């Protein structure tokens, strides 16, 4: 995922040098990307309005790029999250682990994709939420122990895992890239999924929440879409250049 985002940044750098447009052949020559990888990158950049077609096989900087070449990070991130929200059909969130705590830094919801109701302080529910698990899995063993020493593993629903040993096993035994799930562990009637993404020194993740339904595969299908779009969100985080993203702790997932 990180490599995909870095490929996109390399392409953006080339595209932004040519005000009148640049051909795919020139982009490939300057970036060294193979044809298929370049085609995928260009599709993502065009969809994000970071690049725009100007002729057969030629592209110029999109409307999301300012005249200085800087990217409107916060606005682009919000638009990217809205795209992911509509793609998965659920509220989506970006969360970060900073100063020893879990916090939601960005989210996108809608009347048809409402956020989960935070009924327990989210900072105290990392063990029971997909967001918390996705952040904890990126921490070293001692950092996890420190977090759980400050926030005990409370049973929030009948499905909440309260064994530290079992929680660590769940975090460490997952396959690479496999989403972290919350199957009504934080709140009855709500299921969640999250995938780790990191664009800076602190662990971050992308997550979704949706009402629990009779079809258990619905969450897994949404999680796969979330995973496929995670690189686009990571790209938006990277091009934001560490822009100030106000933390919003009033929403759980």
N, C-alpha and C positions, 0 to 999 in steps of 0.2 A: 504493500500500500504506500509506504513511504517512498519507494523507488518510483512508483507511478506518479506521485505528486511532484517529485523532483524532476522527472521527465517533462512534466507539464510546465514547470518553471523554466526549464532550459528552452523549451519551444517559445514560451512567452517572451523571453529575453530576445530571441531572434526576431520574432514577429514585430516586436515593438521598435526595432531598429529601422524598419523599412516603412516609412509613412505611406508609400504608394502601394504596398503589398509585397509579398514575397512568395515564391513558388514552393511547393512541397519538396521539389528537388533541392532547392537551396537550403530549406530547413533541415532536410535529412543530412545534407553535406556538413552543415555547421553543428548539428547536434549529435551526429553519429547514430541516430535512432534507426532501427530497421523499419521497413515499410509498414508492417502490420501494427507495430507499437505506435508509430507516428500517426496512423489513421485513427487509432483509438484515442490518442491524446487530442487530436484535432477535433474529434467528435465531442469530447468532453468540454473543450475550450469554447467551441461554437455554442453549445447548449448553455454554457455559463455566461455567454456574451463577452467573453474575454478575447475572442477572435471572431472575425466575420469573413465569409467568402467574398472575394472581389473579382473573381473570374475562374475559369476552369483550372482547378488545382492551385489556386493562389489565395492567400489570406492576408488580412491586415488586422491591426489592433481593433478590438471590439469596443462597444460603448462603455464597458466597465473600466476601461483603462483611461486614466486622466491624461491630459496633454503632457504632463511631466513624466509620464511613464509609471507613475505610482498607481497602485490599485486601491479602489475604494473598499478597503477591507471589511469594516463593519457592515456596510450595506450589502456587499457581495456575499458575506457569510449569511446574513439574514435571508437573502434570496435563495441561496443554496439550500438552507435548512427548509425553507418553504417548499422547494422542489422535492426534497427528500420526504417531507411530510406527506405531500400528495402522492408520491410514488408508493409509500408503504401504507397509506391510508390510516395513519395514526400520528399522534403528537410525537415530536422528536426533540431531543435535548443534547446539548454538549455539556459535559461535566468535567471538572478539574479537581485534582487533589493538591491543595496548597496550604501551607502552614499547618499541616497535620489534620486537615479537615476536608470533607467532601462538600462541593458546592456546585450548583447549576449555574453556568455562565451564560448560556444562550438556550433559547427554546423556540419552537414554532408549533402553534396549535391552531385550531379553527373550531367553528361550531360543530363540524362533523368529526373532528379529531380533538376532543377535549383533553386537557392534561389530567393526570391522576390527582386526586385530592390528597394533600399532605396532612395526614392525621397524626403522624408521629414526626418529630423533628428529623428531617432527612439526614442531618449530620450524624445522628445517633442510630441510623438504620442501614449502614453500609453492608452488614452481613445479610440483610434481608432483601436487598434491591439489586437489580441487574447493574445499575450504575455503580453502586458500591463495590460489587464483585469485580466489575471490569477495571476499576481503579486499584483495588486491593491486589489483583493478580499481577499488576505492574510493579508492586512494591517489593522490596527485599523482605526476607523473613522477619528481621528485627523490627522493621518499620510496621509490618502487619501486627506483630505482637504489641507494639506500642499503641497502635490505634485501638486494638481490641481491649487493651488494659484501660483505656480511657472511655470506651463505649462498649459496655457489656452486651453479650449476645442475647437480647431480650426476645421472648417469644411473642411476636406481633399477631400471628395467625396460627391456626393448627398446622400450617405447612412450613413455618419458619424453622430453619436449621439453627440449632443453638449449641452445637458441638464445634469448638474451635478446630479440633482435629479433622472432623468431617468437612468443615468449610475449607480448610487448607487443601485437603485432598481434592475437593471439587475444583478449586482454583488451579491446582497444579497438574491434574490428570486430563484436563481438556485438550483436545487436538489443537494444533496451531491454527489460529484464525477462527476457531469455533466461537460463536456468540455465547455470552453469559446470559442465563435466563432467570427470571423471577416468575415462578408459577404460583401466584397468589401468596407469596411469602411476606410481602410488605402489606398488602391490603386485599381482602377478599373481593373477588369480582374484577380484579385487575391483573394482567400479566404484562411482562416487560422483557425486553432483550437489549443487550448492549455489546458493542465491540470496542476494543481499545484503539485509540488513535492518540498520537502524541506529536505536537508541533513545537514543543518547547521543553524547558527543564522539568516541568511538572507532568505527572501522568494525567491523561485526558481520555475521554471516551465519547462515543456517539450512541445514543439510546433511543428506544421508542417505548411507548406504553399504550395499551389498548384494553378494552373490556374483555374479560374472559368469556368465551363462547363455547358452544357445543362441539366445534371443530378444533381440536388441538393443533392441527396442521396449519391453521391460519397464522398463528404466531411464528411458526418456523418458516413459513413462506415469507412473511414480512421481515423476519430476521435476515433471510438470505438477500432480500432486496436492500435492506439496510447495509449489509456487509458490502454489497456491490457498489453502493453509492458512498461508502466511507472515504474512499480516496478523493472524491470531489470535495467533501467537507474538509479533509485534511489539507487539500490544496488551498481552500478558502482561508483556513487558519494560517497557513504558511505565508500566503501573499498579503495577509493583513499586517504582517511585520510586527506582530506583538502589539497591535493596536489595543487601546484600553477597552476591554470588554467587561462592562459592569456585571458583578456577580449578583445573581438573583436567587436567593435561598428560599423563596416562598413557594417553590414548586418541587414536588418529589416525583420519583419515577420508580 
